[in-house]
Amino acid sequence: MLGDGKMYDVIIIGTGISGATISRELARYNLKVLILEKEFDVATETTMANSAIVHSGHDPLPGTLKAKFNVLGNRMYKRMSDELDIPYLPCGGMVVATSKEEEIVLDELLQRALTNGLTKDEAYLISREEISKKEPNISEFVTKALYLPTTAVTFPWEVAIANIENAMDNGAELKLETEVTDINKDEYFSVSTNQGTFESKVVINATGIHGEKVSKLFYKPEYKITPRRGEYFVLDKNCFEINNVIYPCPSDKGKGVVITPQYHGNILIGPTSEFVATNQVGKTTISGLDYVKKYAIKSVKNIPFHKVIRSFAGGRASSNTHDFVIQDVNKTGFINVTGIESPGLSAAPAIAKYVVEQLVSNHLGLINKPSYKSSRRKVIRTNEMTNDEINELVKENPLYGKLICRCERITEGEVIDSIHRNCGARSVTGVKNRTRAGAGRCQGGFCQPEIIRILARELKIDQMKVNYSKTGSYILKSRTKGE
């Protein structure tokens, strides 16, 4: 079965942070771009479950792709966030030491940061006294820190969604619930899926923890991907003061249990780091969450764990190369962008630019699109507006005055807008990922019935057919009353 009969210049497989930013970068040019995603929505795996940190670039080993693209990506994030109206909080970060041995590690990390390209104003050591001024809840065990003022946090879901939305605004096409089953090449690539076969001149494999599996559809890859699970706690808003991202000294398992302030006011604590089977990456465990608690209190004191409103887990695509896998396989136009674990979120805009300008360009002419728009339509966020601004907005559209989610102060107008934008919401979690309705203290206990009602009305489906997160994940089972 032929898909839509079109010949595409580029097919991107995967809608996580890598596929999303690459789609936007490609949309700058006169190219026909198709984005394929096997799930019900975009960015539902690795991108949905990470620390949300835009790392400075202090940690990767010098000379690696991780180091190169981390530093470049960090410096691109503010502009991208401004253009796409993505939440972005330049909070700064610090790696803390709790012993003389760890202070030696800080010295080594400082030299690594400078080697990676950070300046002396972007990475420097601070004393216990200076740390306490910045962080009143720092642990009494902390003696010294490497301070990293260019560290920031973002909202990963919206980074991916905004990039894909902007790509679609500029002509890219998105097909969800479209799983790739085979990839062949004669003159052009033939990409077989459960929704038909699509042809293109270039294929980009940006499928996260499934990267090796998708590569095997085309050739025998030399790399191996093993999922690495990370478990987290989310603390309620405004219950605890943390101003910077607090890293412990790193180990061979990664950056360790990090305490991270979030753009929307919560505190994120985690992750663990454990190799698991693919079907286990999204599952939290008692032992994992106990580990998070045990190691978090070494860096920060007075953590109110009784204020936890959610725990979750996510998978990272860990490669046996110990680096990102970014390659044009045998110069065929099959481009791998896999093994994108930390600092993948930070590196994404720089990876996208490299992939398009250095790899895709070898197969396709890159002609600038005169109609290209670098920004997307602003997102109305009433919880960031003054009362006067809201009153003016309500005069134009009264639905922006009807509160749906009390915890996050999200209105019906915002929910409706999230459904009807390009790359819009089609499920309860889709609305949550775009507006944060249901992400607050009650975790949707009050607003979920209203979200279901709005989704049913706007999508023109029965409330019984509204999905929670994916096809068939219906929330309502039967009616208790007649119409």
ABEGO torsion letter per residue (X at the ends): XBBAGBBBABBBBEABAAAAAAAAAAAABBBBBBBBBABABBGABAAABBAGBBBAGAABBBGBAAAAAAAAAAAAAAAAAAAAGBBBBBAEBBBBBABAAAAAAAAAAAAAAAAAGBBAAABBBBBAAAAAAABAABBAABABBBBBAABBBBBAAAAAAAAAAAAAAAGBBBBBGBBBABBBBBABBBBBBAAEBBBBABBBBBAEAAAAAAAAAABBBABBBBBBBBBBBBBBBGABBBABBBBBBBBAAEAEBBBBBBAAGBBBBOBBBBBBBAAAAABBBAAAAAAAAAAAAAABBGBBAAABABBBBBBBBBBAAGBBBBBBBGGAGBBBBBGBBOBAAAAAAAAAAAAAAAAAAAABBBBBBAABBABBBBBBBAAABBAAAAAAAAAABAAAABBABAAAGBBAAAAAAAAABBGBBABAAAAAAAAGBGABAAGGAAAAAAAAAAAAAAAGBBAAABBAABBGBBABABBABBX
